[in-house]
Amino acid sequence: MPSGNPSRRQPAVIAPSILSADFARLGEEVRRLEAGGADWVHFDVMDNHYVPNLTMGPMFCEALRPLVRIPLDVHLMVENPDPLIEAFADAGADILSVHPESTRHLDRTLQLIRDRGCRAGVVLNPASPLNWLDHVLERVDLVLLMTVNPGFGGQSFIEPMLDKVRALRDRLDARAAAGGSSIRLQVDGGVNPSNIGLIAAAGADTFVAGSAVFGSPDPDGGYAGVIARLKASAGVTHQA
């Protein structure tokens, strides 16, 4: 059974991660995502310090922003994210999410994101405690739970994280019931059509999928089929 009160859920969102896309054709790839029904485009930004990988900077966001109308969702897996927050906001990001342990002053970092006109997210790794959210939720629009250890795409979903999704959903629902603003619960890591239903039932409403989308395109080269399967399996009947 779903955790919490489904009547308080926000419309579900599918946010394909371009970490698994063809980097030689990124412009074409994001256009195909939007045409195929994706709700957001997810950017995995890594600096080879906070995580052992190096990916994309603000110039990717700036180049892709004019090509699609859907939100650009930027996950900063970097040490000292504040300078990149300003750069990605200037490049057209709509959502910026940071890890609490990557910044000295999480509250100030979240306020910086909001001051730049973006929605603010906090990211928790598999072993990160939920109490790291204490005292900052008033500045948060989204909580991202990592269901793999961050750094590389194509990893398998860590099954015990379903309990953590349920616990976070209960916490967010209790806050909403007490008059707090709605906060999205995003899951990233090993999401695919076979497990997204379980993740949605546990309480997630926003789903990052990389290899599940880019590794299973339609026979005609589109992504509409796999995105539709993800939405159907998650019980999505409409877009955000």
N, C-alpha and C positions, 0 to 999 in steps of 0.2 A: 504494500500500500504506500502511496506517496506520503512523504513526511510533511508535517505542517498543514497549513490550510491552503489548498489549491486556489481558492478564490482570490488570494492575495498575490498570486504569481503574476509576473509580467509576461507579455507575449514572448515565446521562445525565439531564440536567435541562433542561427548557424553562422559561424565565423571561420571560414577556411584559412589556414595558416599558409602563407606563401613561402615559408621555409622549405616546403616540399615541392614548390612550383619549378618550372623551367626558367632559370634566371636569364637565359638568353632571349626569352620571349615574355618578360614579365608584363609588359603593357598589354599584350594579347591575352595573357593569362587572367589578369584582373578583370578585363572586359568580359571574358567568358564566365567568370565567377558571377558577376552581377547579372548577366543575361541568364545564367542558370539558376537564379533564385537565392544566391547567397545574401545574407542580411548585412554582414560586416566583412571587411578584409582584415585579417590578423597579421601583424608584423612581430616576429621574434627577433629582438635586437640583443646581440650578445657581444661582449667586449674582450673575451679570452682572459678575463680576470675573475669576475664573479662566477662565470661558468667557463668550462674548457672548450670554447668554440668562438669563432669570430664570424659575424654575419653582416647585417646591413646598417647603414647610417641614415641620417635625415635626408640625404639626397635621393634615396629610393622613394621615400614618402613624397617628397616634392615632385618627383618625376611622375608618380602614379596618381597623385591627387586630382589632376584635371581629367583623368580618364574614366572615373567612376563617380557616381553620386552617393553611394552607400558609405557609411562611416568607416574610417580607418582606425583600427584598434591596435595600439602600440604597447607591447609588453617589453619593458626595459629590464633586461637581465644584465645589469652593469653596476660597477662600483661608482659611487658618487653620481647619481642620475641627474642632479639639478641642472647642470649646463646643457645636457641633452634634452631635458624637458623644454627648455626655451627653444632649442633648435628644431625639435619635432613639432612643437606648436606652430612655429613660423612656417614649417614645411606643410602644414595642413592636417596634422593629426587631430582626430576628434576625441579619442580616449587614450589616456596614458596611465599605465599601471606600473607600480614599483614594488620591490621587495623591502620589508621593514629593515632587514639587517644590512641593506646596501646603502643606507643613508643615516647620518648621525641624528637627524631631527625629522622623524617621519611626519609629524604634524605640519611642520614648515614646508616640507616637500609637497604634501598634498595640497596645501594652500597655494603654493606656487602653481601647481597644475591648474587649479580652479581660476587663479588670477589670470592665467593665459587663455581662459575661455574653453578649456577642455574638461571632459568628465574624468574623475580621478578614481583609480583602482589600487587596491592593495593585493599583493600576491603572496600566498602561503605555499611553501614547499611541502612535500609529503610529511616531513618531521616537524614542521613549524607549528607551534601551539596556537589554538584559536584565541587565546587571551592576548595575543599580540594586537588584536583588533580593539581591545578595550581602550576607550578614551579617544579614538579617532574616527569612529563610524559616522559622526556628524559631518565629516568632510569627505565621505566615501560614497561613490555612485556604484561601485562594482567591487566584489571580492572574487579573485581568481584563485581557485584551488588547483595546484599542480598535482596531477595523478600519475606522473612519472617524475624522475629526478631531472631537473632542467639541464639543457645543454645540447640535446640532439633530438631530431625528429625520428619517427618510426619505432618508438619504444612501446612496450606493452603496458596496458592499463594496470595499475596496482590495485587489486581487488579490495583490500582493506580500506581504501580511501572512500568507499561507499558509506561507511560509518561516519567518516568525517564530513562528507557532504550532508548527511542527515543531521548531524549535530549543528553544522553551520546553518542549515535551513531553519532548524528550530530556533536558533538564536536570532536570525534575521526576522522570522515571523513574529517572535515575541516582541522585538523592537517595533515592528510595524503596528502590532496590536496596541502598543503603548503610545502610538501617535507619531512614531518616527517615519522618516521618508523611506520609500522602497529602494532596496539595494539589490542589484543583480548578483546572482551566484553563477559564476563562470567556471567551467571545468576544462582543463587542457592536459592532454596526454593519453594517447591510446584510444581516443574516442572513435567508434566506428558503428555501422548500422546494427551490429549484433549486440552491442552493449549500451548504446545510447538510451534505450528505453529504461534500463535499470538505473542509469545515472539520472535521467529525468524523474523517475519515480522516487529517487532518493532526495530530490529537491532542487537540482540544477535547472536553470532556465536559459543558460547561454553556453554554447558548445563550440570549442575550437577543434577542428579536424584538419589534419595536414595530409598524411599519406593516404588516409581513407578517401579523401577527395581526389587528390592528384594521382594516386596510384590506381584508381578505378574509374576512369572517364567513360562516358558513353561511347559506343562503337563509332559514332559519327564525329568524335573528337570533342564533344561538349561535356559539361559537368552537371547538367540539369538532372540527369537520372540519379546520380549518387546523392546529390543534395536533396532531391525529393525523397529518396529512401531514408536519409538521415532524419528529415522532418517527419515523415510518416512514423518511423520507429520511435521518435521522441514524442509522438502525439501532437505534433504541430499542425494546426489547421489554418493558421494565418501568420503573417509576418509582422515584425515590429515596425 
